[in-house]
Amino acid sequence: MVCNTIRGLVNLGHEVSLVSLNAKKHRHQQDSDDDELLTKIKYRSFDIDTSVSLFDGIRNIFSKSSSNIDRYYNVEFEKLLIRTVRNITYDIIQFEGLFVAPYIDGVRRNCKSKLLYRAHNMEHQIWERLAEQKGDPFKKLYLKQIARRIKRYEIQQLNKFDAIAVFTGQDKSTMMLYGAVIPIEVVPVGIDLPHYLPDFSKTEFPSLFFLGSLDWMPNREGIEWFLKTFHSDLEHDELRVKFYVAGNDIPEQFDDYEVMGKIFIQGEVDNGLEFVNSKSIMIVPLLSGGGMRVKIVEGMAMQKCIISTSLGAEGINYKNGVNILIANTRDEFFKAIRRCVADEDYCKAVGLNARRLIEEQHDVNKVTNNLVALYEQLL
């Protein structure tokens, strides 16, 4: 997501610097395209460990602040940021996501640049929705507590910036409701379309797949629900399709869901786009979360037939049954999968319509023009 934003700015001739805070638990391989992009910008990175111990979890129960945010603050990284903004005069400094918001005060004190917050979602809503899904009263209470602390922090940050760019109209409305008075513009996810070129000669039909990082709780919750719900149907051929699960940080216990020749838990793949290209029907069984799902936008760009919950497709200007299939219950998912598995031409038509939607509304150059217009408004 950040790389596509940078690529769009570079394509338009802007000079870009990236100062990256690399959390240990999220550190994964870069592809060659990203490596090439880094040669075109000024790039600095800083590694921190954001993993949480059992003691940290217990201590968090009695803390008034949000440890989910606090663990991303590092004094040495703040010093690196301050040195950077003192040495180079920037027109715009863009904060990507809530977890780098703790550094705004240090940056603000040491430069006169305009500060923009690129909000990836309303973080507290993810935790509220996770809490709603829990039956265990202790887990529900704990997640609600996390949500309240993050919400308080999010609201406190809103007017510290000079402007906000959000992915969805829903997030803009929520921020205005919470008292944001600075400019807020909807700038959706943009992707570099020449990097997304499907090759149907390498696509297995029918095949069902999920791709996502399972260290993000909504992803893990959603795919666990799907595997538990449809394990028997896939195993006993009520759904005659092979199912592949790929992504980062898949727990070892997920191996128990494997069924020889039918359900494949593949873990991290070398090339995400090659994996997406090799399969035909993408599922996004998101039960909680928020913001715009980059994986859906990328899947649409690869002309995949996608079955998603309405929450998973939030912020995308889709037409159900035309460029995506929406399923919110077991029965709706079952019927959608059966329809897709039985009709390859229908799958291809949905995928082609999905690609056209991305070309119209999510081309990185068009999206970046809108982002640059917001920069110019600030300047």
TAURTA-V286845 format. One record per helix or strand. SS is the DSSP state (H for helix, E for strand). FROM is the first residue (numbers start at 1). LEN is the number of residues. If there is no record, write none. Layout:
SS:FROM:LEN
SS:FROM:LEN
This chain:
H:2:10
E:17:7
H:24:3
H:32:7
E:42:7
H:54:8
H:67:4
H:75:13
E:92:5
H:98:12
E:114:6
H:123:11
H:137:24
E:163:4
H:169:9
E:183:4
E:191:1
H:193:3
H:200:3
E:207:5
H:217:19
E:242:5
H:252:6
E:259:1
E:263:5
H:272:7
E:281:4
H:294:8
E:305:4
E:320:1
E:324:3
H:330:13
H:344:18
E:363:1
H:364:15
